[in-house]
Amino acid sequence: MSDGTDNLVLEQLRRIRASQERSELDLAVLKARVSGLEQVTGQILTLMGTMNQRMDRFDERLGRIERRLDLAEA
């Protein structure tokens, strides 16, 4: 190959490498963001589970109150 062709090939390889490096950085950012979303989602699910448990206890207590006051239907 001539020097001009070698320079064109090297320039293209440099552009490809730069593009690949940008893609790798973008992928790293996306991985971090997805990881953060997974953590938040896990926290929300835990909170919802806790709230459901509390609501179940409230439901049980309300049922007992209704039975004691003869307000519950048989």
Backbone bond lengths (Angstrom), bond angles and torsions (degrees), N, CA, C in turn:
res aa  C-N    CA-C-N  psi(-1)  N-CA   C-N-CA  omega(-1)  CA-C   N-CA-C  phi
1 M - - - 1.455 - - 1.524 109.37 -
2 S 1.287 113.80 151.45 1.471 118.45 177.82 1.520 109.49 -81.99
3 D 1.311 116.36 167.42 1.467 121.28 -179.51 1.521 111.64 -60.82
4 G 1.339 116.96 -36.54 1.461 120.42 179.36 1.519 111.70 -65.21
5 T 1.318 116.69 -41.02 1.464 121.23 179.00 1.527 110.69 -68.44
6 D 1.348 115.89 -40.95 1.469 120.13 177.31 1.524 110.64 -59.34
7 N 1.323 116.83 -43.15 1.467 121.14 -179.50 1.523 111.16 -65.15
8 L 1.330 117.45 -38.81 1.464 120.60 178.16 1.521 111.08 -65.07
9 V 1.323 116.26 -42.20 1.465 120.23 179.28 1.528 110.08 -65.17
10 L 1.324 116.87 -45.10 1.471 119.97 178.84 1.520 111.26 -62.10
11 E 1.307 117.50 -40.57 1.468 121.40 178.56 1.526 110.62 -62.64
12 Q 1.318 116.83 -43.22 1.465 120.49 178.49 1.532 110.74 -64.57
13 L 1.320 116.34 -41.38 1.470 120.07 177.98 1.527 110.84 -63.26
14 R 1.304 118.13 -38.67 1.476 121.56 177.09 1.528 110.72 -64.14
15 R 1.315 116.66 -41.81 1.471 120.34 178.03 1.524 110.86 -64.41
16 I 1.321 115.62 -42.00 1.472 119.42 178.51 1.526 109.95 -62.37
17 R 1.333 116.39 -44.04 1.466 120.45 -179.97 1.531 110.58 -62.87
18 A 1.324 117.55 -43.01 1.466 121.27 179.68 1.533 110.00 -63.50
19 S 1.317 116.32 -41.68 1.461 120.06 178.69 1.522 110.92 -64.17
20 Q 1.322 116.17 -40.72 1.457 120.65 179.11 1.526 110.66 -64.84
21 E 1.318 117.19 -40.96 1.466 120.58 178.97 1.531 110.64 -63.47
22 R 1.343 117.45 -40.58 1.470 120.36 177.36 1.531 110.20 -63.41
23 S 1.321 115.57 -41.00 1.470 119.75 179.29 1.526 110.89 -63.89
24 E 1.316 116.61 -40.23 1.468 120.52 178.54 1.526 110.82 -64.10
25 L 1.329 116.88 -41.09 1.462 120.32 177.73 1.529 110.94 -64.72
26 D 1.328 115.80 -43.64 1.469 119.75 177.96 1.526 110.76 -60.42
27 L 1.327 116.50 -41.90 1.459 120.93 179.96 1.531 110.78 -63.91
28 A 1.331 116.60 -40.54 1.468 120.33 178.24 1.528 110.51 -62.26
29 V 1.325 116.81 -41.38 1.470 121.08 178.60 1.528 109.80 -64.11
30 L 1.315 116.48 -44.56 1.469 120.01 179.57 1.523 111.68 -63.17
31 K 1.318 117.45 -39.95 1.465 120.57 177.54 1.525 110.67 -60.93
32 A 1.322 116.38 -43.34 1.468 120.01 179.36 1.523 110.81 -63.61
33 R 1.332 116.38 -41.12 1.471 119.87 -179.61 1.524 110.99 -66.75
34 V 1.316 118.00 -42.19 1.465 121.01 178.92 1.525 110.37 -64.60
35 S 1.322 116.24 -39.53 1.460 120.05 177.54 1.532 110.44 -60.85
36 G 1.325 116.37 -42.60 1.466 120.09 177.53 1.519 111.69 -62.69
37 L 1.326 116.48 -41.41 1.465 119.99 177.91 1.524 111.47 -64.07
38 E 1.322 116.83 -38.95 1.461 120.19 177.89 1.522 111.17 -62.80
39 Q 1.326 116.34 -40.64 1.463 119.70 178.84 1.524 111.16 -64.56
40 V 1.326 116.50 -45.59 1.467 120.51 -179.67 1.523 110.14 -64.08
41 T 1.332 116.69 -42.27 1.462 120.75 179.14 1.522 110.27 -61.08
42 G 1.327 116.53 -42.57 1.465 120.01 177.60 1.519 111.80 -61.78
43 Q 1.324 116.95 -40.62 1.463 120.85 179.00 1.527 110.52 -65.71
44 I 1.314 116.89 -40.46 1.464 120.67 179.85 1.526 110.14 -65.05
45 L 1.329 116.71 -43.34 1.466 119.96 179.43 1.524 111.14 -63.42
46 T 1.321 116.41 -39.16 1.465 120.14 177.32 1.527 110.50 -63.28
47 L 1.327 116.14 -44.61 1.465 120.93 179.02 1.524 110.72 -62.05
48 M 1.325 116.86 -42.73 1.465 119.97 179.49 1.524 110.92 -63.95
49 G 1.316 117.39 -38.60 1.461 120.71 177.04 1.517 111.33 -62.15
50 T 1.319 116.49 -42.71 1.461 121.28 178.40 1.524 110.47 -63.64
51 M 1.330 116.40 -43.05 1.466 120.15 179.59 1.531 111.09 -64.70
52 N 1.326 117.08 -39.54 1.464 120.18 177.73 1.520 111.51 -63.18
53 Q 1.323 117.29 -40.02 1.462 120.74 177.06 1.520 110.63 -62.31
54 R 1.319 116.81 -44.20 1.466 120.04 179.59 1.518 111.17 -64.00
55 M 1.332 116.87 -41.66 1.467 119.87 179.35 1.531 110.89 -64.69
56 D 1.334 116.83 -37.16 1.465 119.92 176.36 1.529 110.65 -61.77
57 R 1.330 116.73 -42.11 1.466 119.80 178.03 1.524 111.00 -65.13
58 F 1.344 117.39 -40.94 1.463 120.39 176.63 1.530 110.66 -60.74
59 D 1.322 116.18 -41.33 1.464 120.83 179.50 1.530 110.92 -62.96
60 E 1.327 115.84 -42.64 1.465 119.28 177.67 1.525 110.99 -63.16
61 R 1.327 116.72 -44.50 1.462 120.45 -179.39 1.525 110.88 -64.26
62 L 1.331 117.44 -41.97 1.455 120.54 178.88 1.526 110.42 -63.28
63 G 1.327 117.23 -39.54 1.466 120.83 176.96 1.522 111.54 -60.84
64 R 1.333 116.26 -42.47 1.470 119.31 178.25 1.520 111.15 -64.21
65 I 1.319 117.16 -41.45 1.470 121.11 179.24 1.524 110.18 -62.76
66 E 1.335 116.74 -44.50 1.472 120.54 -179.75 1.531 110.23 -62.79
67 R 1.329 116.94 -40.11 1.463 119.02 179.54 1.532 111.17 -66.54
68 R 1.328 116.94 -41.96 1.456 119.94 179.79 1.513 112.74 -64.58
69 L 1.327 117.08 -32.91 1.471 120.93 -179.71 1.535 111.22 -93.96
70 D 1.314 115.97 7.70 1.464 121.96 -178.76 1.526 111.22 55.30
71 L 1.319 117.12 39.85 1.441 122.26 177.70 1.531 112.03 -98.83
72 A 1.323 116.32 -16.14 1.464 120.84 -177.25 1.515 110.24 -79.60
73 E 1.349 115.74 140.23 1.446 119.99 175.68 1.525 109.20 -79.25
74 A 1.293 116.06 143.29 1.466 120.48 -176.78 1.495 112.54 -76.71
